[in-house]
């Protein structure tokens, strides 16, 4: 069980189909859900895109937020979970990297500027050093468009909330289940149903992440896993992945597992919210709340 102390953390996950809000409490020190809500948004209201406007009708979106978040809960800090499509992930090798973080960010952006549909001035970047590849420093960088992220942040601020942690759905879900992951492994998240997030873990440390829009085709999951493993066999031959941890909708487990048996020889482990939290959520589409919960638990 995940434990926490202090004020009740809250999280909200925003996707094309709706808003999922949660508030967590502590029962004997263990995490428990004290409140949750799902509010659908009309089709076309939210259209996740890296560079273009995402929220097409701000007033309608604000009304949906007010319906999703109970009155009396619209003040204070909140974790904001956004669609994976809003972030580009890149892996880069450097001979050396500046020790001053801002200087390192400038260098990374300079290296990838031709890959981005936005200017480097419009880009927000975060990065971590994931190891060494020979005499090279290996860096995992995540890039998003500042103006796109602000669309979502400003919408929450307008109703009185402070989004103090902002991340994408797959990484919040990974955070939620991190205690269950062991050794060298691959984590696959399809809990939202719109995109697949794939993380490679070396002794529980994140060394690689990628996310792809499934465009409604669940069968693409196997292809993306094969591409990820093939890529890293050449870069990290000492990484021996024995387990695949899968987070997805309950109704999708069997079909996805059957498809993965042809592309992954190791053990496939199901990740379940039941193992993480006291109390429950509506049984239908329970896993879709994982990003909101994972974000809240990081506060």
N, C-alpha and C positions, 0 to 999 in steps of 0.2 A: 504493500500500500504506500502511496505517496503521502507524506505528512507535511503540514505547514502550520504556521502560527501567524497571529496578527489579524488585520482587518479582513473582511470577506472579499476575496478577489473576484473580479468579474471579467468576462470575455465575450466578444461578439465575433462571429465569423460571417463574412459577407460573400455571397456567391450569386451566380445568375438567377438561381431559383428562389433565393430568399435570404433571410437574416436569422441566425441562430444565436440566441443570447443565453448565457449561463451565469449563475452566481454560485460560488462554492462556500461551504462551511466546514467546520472541523468537528467530527464526532469522535471523541476520545483521541484526538490528535490525528485521525485519519480523514482524508478528503471525502467530502460528501457533497452532493448537489442539493442546494437549498432553494434554487429557483431556476427555471428554464422556460424558454419560449421560442417558437418558430413562427415567423411571419413571412409568407410568400410575397414576392415582389412581381408586379405585372411584367410579362415578357417584354424584353427590350429596354427595361428601366436601367439594368446594369449589364454592360457588355464589356467584360474584361479584355483589355488590350494594353500592350506594353507602352505604346507611344500616344495613342489617341484618347480622346475624351471617353471616360468609362460610364459616368452617371449621366444618363440622357435627360432625365427629368428630376432636377434637384428637389423641387417641392414635393413631388410624389414620393421620392425616396425618403425625404424627411418624415413624411406622414407614416411610412412603413417603419421607420426607426422608432417613432413614438408609440406605435402599436406593439412593436417587439419588446421594448424595454419598459417594464412596469413603472407607473408613476411612483416617485419616491426613490427610484434607483437611477435617476438621470443626473447624478452629480458624482464627482470624484473620478478616480483613475479607472481605466479599463484597458484590457489587452485587445488589440485589433488584429484579426486574422483575415488576410486578403487572398484572392485567387492566385494560384501559382503562376498564371500567365503574365502577371505584372512584373516578374523578375527574370532577368537573364543570368545564367550561371556560366562562368568560364573558368578553365584551368590554365594557368600560365606558368612557365619556367623562367626564372631570372638567375643571372650570374650573381647578382647581389641586389639587395632591396634596402632602401633608406630606412634607418631606424625611426625617424620621425614619421608618424602615421600619415599625416597630411601629405607629406612628400611622396610616400609610397603610394597613396591613393592617386595622386597626379600621374605618377609613372604608369600605374596599371591602366588608368583611363586613356593615357596616350597610346598604350599598346593596343587597346581594343576599340579605339574611336571609329575605325572604318567598319567595325562590325555592328555599330549602333545606329538606329534610325533617328537618334536625337544627338544634340551637341553635348560635348563633355560638361559644359556649364549647366545643362539641364539634368545631368545624371547624378543620382545619389548612389554611393558605392560603399560596400562593406566587404571585408576580406579576412581570411585567416591563412596562416602558413600551415600546410598539411604535411610537410615533410621535405625530404630531399630526393632528387632523382639524379643519381650520379653526383656531379659537382654543381647541380642546379638546385635552386630553392623553388619548391613547388607551392603555388598560391591558388587558393580557391576564392574566387571573387563573385559577389552578387551585385547586380546593377539594376536600378529601377529609375523611372522618370519622376523627378521631384513633383511636377505638376499633377501627375496621375495620383500619386500617394496622397497629395494634399486634398484632392477631391474627397476622399474617404475621411481623412482626418478632420477636415473642416466641417463635414456633415455632422460628425459626432460632437465637435466643439459647439456647434450652433444649438444643440439641445442641452448643453451643460456638462458634457463629459470630457475627460482628458485622456486621449489615447497615448499612454506612456510607453507601451511596447507594441511595435508594429512588425509583423512578420507574415510569411506566406503559410498557407494551410498545411502543406506537407511537412514543413519544418516544425510547426507547432505540434502536429501529430507525432512526429518523431520524438519531440521533447516529452510528450505525455507517456510514451511507452519505453523510454530510454532505459529504465531500470530492469526491464525484462530482456534486453538484448545482451547477448554474451559473445565474447571472442570476435574473430573475424567473420563478418556477416554482411548480408545485403538486406536493406529495409525497403519495402515497397508499399506505398500509400496510395490507395484509390478510394479513400473513405468519402471524398466529395463527389466522386463519380464523373467529374469533368476533366480531370488531368491525373496523370500518374507521376508521383514523385519517387525517385529512386536514390537511395543513399548507400554508399559503401562505408562500412565501419571496420576499422582496424583496432582490435581490442577495445571496442566500444567508443572509439574516437572517430568523428566524422572526417573522412579523407576525400570524399567525392560526393557530389550531389547533382542531379539533373532532373528536370521536370518537362513533361511533354503534354500538350493538349491532346486528349484522346479523340476529340471530334466525334464522340458517340460510339466509337469502335473499341469495345473492351478487349478484343482479340489483339490489339496493338501492344498490350502490356507485355506479352512474351517477347515480342520483337525488340522492345526497348530494353528489356533485361538482358537479352543476348548481346545487344550492341554495347551495353555498359560493361558486361563481363569481358567481352572480346577486347574492348579498348584497354582495359586495365591489366589484362594478361601480359601485354607487352610493356606496360609502364611499371607494373608492380608484380613481378613474377613470384615474390615471396609471400604474397597475400593469398591465403588458402581459405576460401569461403565455404563453410560447411552448413550454414543455416540461412534460410530466407525467411524473414519476418514479414508477414502480410497483414496490412490493415485495410479492410474494405467493408462494404455493406454485407450484413449477415447473409442476405439472399444470393450474393455473388461468390461466396467463398468456394463452393464446390466447383462451379464452372471455371473459375480462375485457377484453382489448384490443379484441375485436370489438364488445363492448357500448359501449366508450368512444368508438369512432370516431364514433358518432352524437351525442355530447355534447361532444367536445373536438376542436378543429380543428388543434391543434399537434402536435408530435412526442411520441410515447410512448416512454419510455426504460425498459428493464428493468433492475432492480437485482439483482445476483447476488452471493452470498457468495463465489463463486469469484474474483471480482475483488478481494476484500478480504483474503483469508486464504490463507496457505500451509497445506497439509494440508487435509483435508476431514472431512466428517461423513457419516453414513449418507445415501445419496442420497434415500431416502424422507423427505419432510417436512423437508428440510434447512433451509428458510427459517424454520421454527418456532423454530429456535435463535437467530435474529437478535436478539430482545430480550435474551437472556442474554449474548450476545457484545457487543452494543452497550453494555450496562450495565457489563460487565467492563472494556471499553476506556476507560470514563470514570473508572476508579479511578486 
